[in-house]
Amino acid sequence: MKTIDELIGEGVAGKRVFVRADLNVPLDAGAITDDGRIRAAVPTIRKLSEGGARVVVASHLGRPKGAPDPQFSLAPVAKRLGELLGKDVAFASDTVGDSARSTVEASSGGGVTLLENLRFNAGETSKDDAERGAFAGELAALADLYVGDGFGAVHRKHASVYDLPARLPHAAGGLIATEVGVLKKLTEDVGRPYAVVLGGAKVSDKLGVIDHLLEKADRILIGGGMAYTFLKAQGHEVGSSLLQEDQVSVVQGYLERAEKLGVEFVLPVDVLAAESFPDLKTKAPAKPQTVAVDAIPAELMGLDIGPRTRELYASKLADAATVFWNGPMGVFEHPDYAEGTSAVARGLLDSDAFTVVGGGDSAAAVRLLGFDENAFGHISTGGGASLEYLEGKTLPGLAALEDS
């Protein structure tokens, strides 16, 4: 896999360099609420710009249906990217149309252009190879070289991620190189004890990574909505908590397999519960109750891990040498249910472990709850991509960059 430094060493001055970034940031009424992914993309873009390249940046945002949709425009991202770079970023109002062609053509060495949302074109995500390839061909006409740096999208077989690198000389950007290097530390020569913390809503989203990590981890701590399927598998009643009944037998199999392998599964011993889901807009007080996991009333739903569980999880992280964390412990967006996720974050920071926060909601929680991002070993920009890598899957975007 060629690196961006090698590409720059061969000379990029005056050349159009297409950078597939991941600028898929959350928006609220057109305002960016978390610019972490934009900040992560800046070093690669700046390095190419300083090398004299005519940088063409492209990304998706949200899930538009293959046609322009104003609520998913990258226009606010262009403005923020320019602020972070300290220079104007030209914005093309389409992906491969007249605006894209004329804006790129007008750029000069060191200039940066951002194309409109790639998913405004149906070819970007098409499952039809010919349609996807045709769009990749149009994108290729805008550039001389390709740099893949959108780690959060490398698990997608999309035109700009998978098909475009085959049409241009290509290299991996600094962000992708860093992400892959970190993930190798979680799969090769891992420091032990190796603790994995998994949360989030649905256990079905994490089955693959649990299956794979059972062969690698020393202990697995479970929280979030997915914990209630595990508790049900242990024979507990979970009230009106989130439950995937169809996964209970699968989870029972994992618990049995973990016992045979000597992998410690750590589940909540108490939870914060309430009669209804909290209002995340008003943040109105929710009045949660702390209940033991073997005594959750039928009318209550669990919404965070409880105080005894926080202490338990902190103790299980204290002596770890490596920790991978993906998924919040509760409804961290509401202050009454944020303490479980905060406790896990503090547990990572209080340990001497190499700590990796696996993107997605975990990364958002770290920022929302006010933790210093630089205090963690690494905060990934791609939750889904990180999980699929740890599952041992081949990621299309990485495979495309490895081809010479």
C-alpha positions as CSV (number, residue, x, y, z in Angstrom):
1,M,0.0,0.0,0.0
2,K,1.7,3.2,-1.2
3,T,1.7,6.0,1.4
4,I,0.9,9.7,0.8
5,D,4.5,10.6,1.6
6,E,5.7,8.3,-1.2
7,L,3.1,9.9,-3.5
8,I,4.2,13.4,-2.6
9,G,7.9,12.4,-3.0
10,E,7.1,11.5,-6.6
11,G,5.7,15.0,-7.2
12,V,2.2,16.3,-6.9
13,A,2.7,20.0,-7.7
14,G,0.1,21.1,-10.2
15,K,-1.6,17.7,-10.3
16,R,-5.3,17.2,-9.4
17,V,-5.3,14.8,-6.4
18,F,-8.7,13.3,-5.5
19,V,-9.0,12.8,-1.8
20,R,-11.8,10.5,-0.7
21,A,-12.3,11.7,2.9
22,D,-15.0,10.9,5.4
23,L,-16.7,14.2,6.3
24,N,-20.0,12.5,7.3
25,V,-20.6,14.8,10.3
26,P,-23.8,15.2,12.3
27,L,-25.9,18.3,11.4
28,D,-28.7,20.0,13.3
29,A,-30.7,22.5,11.1
30,G,-27.6,22.8,8.9
31,A,-25.2,23.4,11.8
32,I,-22.3,20.9,12.4
33,T,-22.6,19.5,16.0
34,D,-19.4,17.5,16.0
35,D,-16.5,18.3,13.6
36,G,-14.3,15.4,14.6
37,R,-14.2,13.8,11.2
38,I,-13.4,17.1,9.5
39,R,-10.5,17.7,11.8
40,A,-9.2,14.2,11.2
41,A,-9.2,14.8,7.4
42,V,-7.2,18.1,7.7
43,P,-3.6,16.7,7.9
44,T,-3.8,14.8,4.7
45,I,-5.5,17.6,2.8
46,R,-3.0,20.2,4.2
47,K,0.0,18.0,3.3
48,L,-1.1,17.7,-0.3
49,S,-2.0,21.4,-0.5
50,E,1.4,22.4,0.8
51,G,2.9,20.1,-1.8
52,G,1.3,22.2,-4.5
53,A,-1.4,19.7,-5.5
54,R,-4.8,20.9,-6.7
55,V,-6.8,19.0,-4.1
56,V,-10.2,17.7,-4.9
57,V,-12.0,16.5,-1.8
58,A,-15.0,14.2,-1.9
59,S,-17.2,12.6,0.8
60,H,-20.7,11.4,1.5
61,L,-23.0,12.8,4.2
62,G,-26.0,11.0,5.6
63,R,-28.2,8.8,3.4
64,P,-29.8,10.7,0.6
65,K,-31.6,8.5,-2.0
66,G,-29.2,9.0,-4.9
67,A,-30.5,12.5,-5.8
68,P,-29.8,16.0,-4.5
69,D,-31.3,16.7,-1.1
70,P,-30.5,20.1,0.5
71,Q,-30.6,18.7,4.1
72,F,-27.5,16.6,3.2
73,S,-25.5,19.2,1.5
74,L,-21.8,19.4,2.2
75,A,-21.9,23.3,2.0
76,P,-21.5,23.7,5.8
77,V,-18.6,21.3,5.7
78,A,-16.8,23.3,3.1
79,K,-17.0,26.4,5.3
80,R,-15.7,24.5,8.4
81,L,-13.0,22.8,6.4
82,G,-11.8,26.2,5.2
83,E,-11.7,27.5,8.8
84,L,-9.6,24.5,9.9
85,L,-7.2,24.8,6.9
86,G,-7.0,28.6,7.2
87,K,-7.8,29.1,3.6
88,D,-10.8,29.3,1.3
89,V,-12.3,26.0,0.1
90,A,-14.0,26.2,-3.3
91,F,-17.4,24.3,-3.2
92,A,-18.8,22.6,-6.3
93,S,-22.6,22.4,-6.2
94,D,-22.6,18.9,-7.9
95,T,-20.5,15.8,-8.0
96,V,-19.4,15.3,-11.7
97,G,-21.5,18.0,-13.4
98,D,-20.7,21.5,-14.8
99,S,-20.0,23.0,-11.4
100,A,-17.5,20.2,-10.4
101,R,-15.7,20.4,-13.7
102,S,-15.4,24.2,-13.8
103,T,-14.5,24.5,-10.1
104,V,-11.7,21.9,-10.4
105,E,-10.5,23.4,-13.7
106,A,-10.3,26.9,-12.1
107,S,-8.2,25.6,-9.1
108,S,-4.5,26.3,-8.9
109,G,-1.6,24.6,-7.1
110,G,-2.3,24.4,-3.4
111,G,-6.0,25.0,-3.9
112,V,-8.7,22.9,-2.3
113,T,-12.1,22.1,-3.8
114,L,-14.9,20.2,-2.1
115,L,-17.4,18.4,-4.3
116,E,-21.1,18.1,-3.3
117,N,-22.3,14.9,-1.5
118,L,-21.3,11.9,-3.5
119,R,-24.5,10.1,-2.6
120,F,-26.5,12.7,-4.6
121,N,-25.5,10.4,-7.5
122,A,-27.1,6.9,-7.5
123,G,-23.9,5.5,-9.0
124,E,-22.0,6.0,-5.8
125,T,-23.8,3.3,-3.8
126,S,-25.2,1.2,-6.7
127,K,-24.9,-2.6,-6.4
128,D,-24.7,-2.7,-10.2
129,D,-21.0,-2.9,-11.1
130,A,-21.6,-1.1,-14.5
131,E,-23.5,1.8,-12.9
132,R,-21.0,2.2,-10.1
133,G,-18.1,1.9,-12.6
134,A,-19.6,4.6,-14.8
135,F,-19.8,7.1,-11.9
136,A,-16.2,6.2,-10.9
137,G,-15.1,6.9,-14.5
138,E,-16.7,10.4,-14.3
139,L,-15.0,11.1,-11.0
140,A,-11.7,9.9,-12.4
141,A,-11.9,12.5,-15.2
142,L,-11.6,15.2,-12.4
143,A,-8.2,14.0,-11.2
144,D,-4.7,12.7,-12.0
145,L,-4.1,10.9,-8.7
146,Y,-6.2,9.3,-5.9
147,V,-5.7,9.3,-2.1
148,G,-8.0,7.1,0.0
149,D,-8.3,8.7,3.4
150,G,-12.0,8.1,4.4
151,F,-11.5,5.2,6.9
152,G,-15.1,5.4,8.0
153,A,-16.2,4.3,4.4
154,V,-13.6,1.6,3.6
155,H,-16.0,-1.2,4.5
156,R,-18.3,0.0,1.7
157,K,-18.0,-1.2,-1.9
158,H,-18.9,2.2,-3.3
159,A,-17.7,3.9,-6.4
160,S,-15.4,6.5,-4.8
161,V,-14.0,4.0,-2.3
162,Y,-13.6,0.8,-4.4
163,D,-13.9,1.5,-8.1
164,L,-12.1,4.8,-8.4
165,P,-8.7,3.7,-7.1
166,A,-8.5,1.1,-10.0
167,R,-8.7,4.0,-12.5
168,L,-6.0,6.2,-11.1
169,P,-2.5,5.9,-9.5
170,H,-3.3,5.7,-5.8
171,A,-2.1,5.9,-2.2
172,A,-3.3,5.7,1.3
173,G,-3.7,8.9,3.2
174,G,-2.3,9.5,6.7
175,L,-5.6,8.8,8.5
176,I,-6.0,5.4,6.9
177,A,-2.4,4.5,7.6
178,T,-2.9,5.4,11.3
179,E,-6.2,3.6,11.6
180,V,-4.8,0.4,10.1
181,G,-1.7,0.6,12.3
182,V,-3.8,0.9,15.4
183,L,-6.1,-2.0,14.5
184,K,-3.1,-4.2,13.9
185,K,-2.2,-3.6,17.5
186,L,-5.6,-5.0,18.5
187,T,-5.1,-8.2,16.4
188,E,-1.4,-8.9,16.3
189,D,1.0,-9.1,19.3
190,V,-1.7,-7.7,21.6
191,G,-0.6,-6.5,25.1
192,R,-2.4,-8.5,27.8
193,P,-4.8,-8.5,29.6
194,Y,-6.8,-7.4,26.6
195,A,-10.2,-6.0,27.6
196,V,-13.0,-5.2,25.1
197,V,-15.9,-3.0,26.1
198,L,-19.0,-3.3,23.8
199,G,-22.2,-1.2,24.1
200,G,-24.8,0.3,21.9
201,A,-28.4,-0.6,21.1
202,K,-28.4,-3.9,19.3
203,V,-26.5,-7.0,20.0
204,S,-27.0,-8.1,16.4
205,D,-24.7,-5.2,15.3
206,K,-21.9,-6.7,17.3
207,L,-22.3,-10.5,16.8
208,G,-19.5,-10.7,14.3
209,V,-16.9,-8.9,16.4
210,I,-17.9,-10.8,19.5
211,D,-17.5,-14.1,17.6
212,H,-14.0,-13.1,16.4
213,L,-12.8,-11.5,19.7
214,L,-13.7,-14.5,21.7
215,E,-10.5,-16.0,20.3
216,K,-8.4,-12.9,21.2
217,A,-9.8,-11.1,24.2
218,D,-9.2,-11.9,27.9
219,R,-12.4,-10.2,29.1
220,I,-15.5,-8.7,27.4
221,L,-17.6,-6.1,29.2
222,I,-21.1,-5.5,27.9
223,G,-23.3,-2.4,28.3
224,G,-25.9,-0.4,26.5
225,G,-29.2,-1.7,25.1
226,M,-27.5,-4.9,23.9
227,A,-26.8,-5.9,27.6
228,Y,-30.4,-6.8,28.1
229,T,-30.3,-9.6,25.6
230,F,-27.3,-11.0,27.5
231,L,-29.2,-10.6,30.8
232,K,-32.2,-12.4,29.3
233,A,-29.9,-15.2,28.1
234,Q,-28.8,-15.5,31.8
235,G,-32.4,-16.0,32.8
236,H,-33.2,-12.5,34.0
237,E,-36.4,-10.6,33.3
238,V,-35.6,-7.3,31.7
239,G,-38.9,-5.4,32.0
240,S,-39.6,-3.2,29.0
241,S,-35.8,-2.8,28.2
242,L,-34.6,-3.1,24.6
243,L,-34.5,-6.8,23.9
244,Q,-33.6,-8.8,20.7
245,E,-35.5,-12.0,21.6
246,D,-34.3,-13.7,18.4
247,Q,-30.7,-13.4,19.5
248,V,-31.1,-14.9,23.0
249,S,-30.0,-18.4,21.9
250,V,-27.1,-17.0,20.0
251,V,-25.9,-15.0,23.0
252,Q,-26.3,-18.1,25.2
253,G,-24.0,-19.9,22.8
254,Y,-21.4,-17.1,23.1
255,L,-21.5,-17.2,26.9
256,E,-21.0,-21.0,26.9
257,R,-18.1,-20.7,24.4
258,A,-16.5,-17.9,26.4
259,E,-16.5,-20.1,29.5
260,K,-14.8,-23.0,27.6
261,L,-12.2,-20.6,26.2
262,G,-11.5,-19.0,29.6
263,V,-12.8,-15.6,28.4
264,E,-14.4,-13.5,31.1
265,F,-17.8,-12.1,30.1
266,V,-18.7,-9.1,32.5
267,L,-22.3,-8.1,32.5
268,P,-24.2,-5.4,34.5
269,V,-25.1,-6.2,38.1
270,D,-27.4,-3.1,38.4
271,V,-29.0,-0.6,36.0
272,L,-30.6,2.8,35.9
273,A,-34.2,2.3,34.8
274,A,-37.3,4.4,34.1
275,E,-40.9,4.0,32.8
276,S,-40.1,5.8,29.5
277,F,-37.3,6.9,27.3
278,P,-36.0,10.3,28.2
279,D,-36.6,13.5,26.2
280,L,-33.3,14.1,24.4
281,K,-34.3,17.6,23.1
282,T,-35.4,19.2,26.4
283,K,-33.1,17.1,28.6
284,A,-36.0,17.2,31.2
285,P,-35.2,15.3,34.4
286,A,-35.9,11.6,34.0
287,K,-36.0,10.4,37.6
288,P,-34.3,7.1,37.1
289,Q,-34.3,4.3,39.6
290,T,-31.4,2.0,40.4
291,V,-32.4,-1.6,40.3
292,A,-30.5,-4.9,40.4
293,V,-30.5,-6.9,37.2
294,D,-32.4,-9.7,38.9
295,A,-35.2,-7.4,40.0
296,I,-36.1,-5.2,37.0
297,P,-39.8,-4.4,37.3
298,A,-42.0,-5.2,34.3
299,E,-42.9,-1.6,33.8
300,L,-39.3,-0.2,33.7
301,M,-36.7,-0.1,31.0
302,G,-33.0,-0.1,31.7
303,L,-31.3,3.0,30.2
304,D,-27.7,3.0,31.7
305,I,-25.5,0.8,33.9
306,G,-25.8,1.4,37.6
307,P,-23.3,2.5,40.2
308,R,-22.2,-0.9,41.3
309,T,-21.6,-1.9,37.6
310,R,-19.6,1.3,37.0
311,E,-17.3,0.3,39.9
312,L,-17.1,-3.3,38.6
313,Y,-16.2,-2.2,35.1
314,A,-13.5,0.2,36.4
315,S,-11.9,-2.6,38.3
316,K,-11.9,-4.8,35.2
317,L,-10.1,-2.1,33.2
318,A,-7.6,-1.1,35.8
319,D,-5.0,-3.8,35.1
320,A,-5.6,-4.0,31.3
321,A,-2.7,-3.6,28.9
322,T,-5.0,-3.1,25.9
323,V,-8.6,-1.8,25.8
324,F,-10.9,-1.5,22.8
325,W,-14.2,0.3,23.4
326,N,-17.1,0.5,21.0
327,G,-20.5,1.6,22.0
328,P,-22.0,3.7,24.9
329,M,-23.2,2.2,28.2
330,G,-26.5,4.0,28.1
331,V,-28.4,7.0,26.7
332,F,-25.4,9.2,27.2
333,E,-27.1,12.1,25.3
334,H,-29.2,12.7,28.5
335,P,-27.4,13.8,31.6
336,D,-29.3,11.4,33.8
337,Y,-28.0,8.5,31.8
338,A,-24.5,9.6,30.9
339,E,-22.6,8.5,34.0
340,G,-22.1,4.9,32.8
341,T,-20.5,5.9,29.6
342,S,-18.4,8.5,31.5
343,A,-17.3,5.9,34.0
344,V,-16.0,3.7,31.1
345,A,-14.2,6.6,29.6
346,R,-12.5,7.4,33.0
347,G,-11.7,3.8,33.4
348,L,-9.7,3.9,30.1
349,L,-7.9,7.1,31.1
350,D,-7.1,5.8,34.6
351,S,-5.5,2.6,33.3
352,D,-2.0,2.3,31.8
353,A,-3.5,0.5,28.8
354,F,-3.2,1.2,25.1
355,T,-6.7,2.5,24.6
356,V,-8.7,2.6,21.4
357,V,-12.1,4.2,21.2
358,G,-13.9,2.6,18.2
359,G,-15.6,5.5,16.5
360,G,-19.3,6.1,16.1
361,D,-21.3,6.9,19.2
362,S,-18.3,6.2,21.5
363,A,-16.2,8.9,19.8
364,A,-19.2,11.3,19.9
365,A,-19.7,10.5,23.6
366,V,-16.0,11.3,24.5
367,R,-16.4,14.7,22.9
368,L,-19.9,15.4,24.2
369,L,-19.0,14.5,27.8
370,G,-15.9,16.8,27.7
371,F,-13.0,14.3,27.8
372,D,-9.6,15.2,26.3
373,E,-9.4,13.3,23.0
374,N,-5.6,13.3,23.1
375,A,-5.6,11.5,26.4
376,F,-6.8,8.2,24.7
377,G,-4.4,6.1,22.7
378,H,-6.5,6.5,19.6
379,I,-10.1,7.6,18.7
380,S,-11.2,5.9,15.5
381,T,-13.2,7.8,12.8
382,G,-14.9,4.7,11.6
383,G,-17.0,2.6,14.0
384,G,-18.4,0.2,11.4
385,A,-15.1,-0.1,9.5
386,S,-13.2,-0.8,12.8
387,L,-15.7,-3.5,13.8
388,E,-15.5,-5.2,10.4
389,Y,-11.7,-5.1,10.5
390,L,-11.7,-6.8,13.9
391,E,-14.1,-9.4,12.6
392,G,-11.4,-10.4,10.1
393,K,-13.3,-9.2,7.1
394,T,-11.7,-7.9,3.9
395,L,-12.6,-4.2,3.6
396,P,-13.1,-3.2,-0.1
397,G,-11.6,0.2,0.3
398,L,-8.4,-1.1,1.8
399,A,-8.1,-3.9,-0.7
400,A,-8.5,-1.3,-3.5
401,L,-5.5,0.7,-2.1
402,E,-3.4,-2.4,-1.8
403,D,-3.6,-3.2,-5.5
404,S,-0.7,-1.8,-7.4
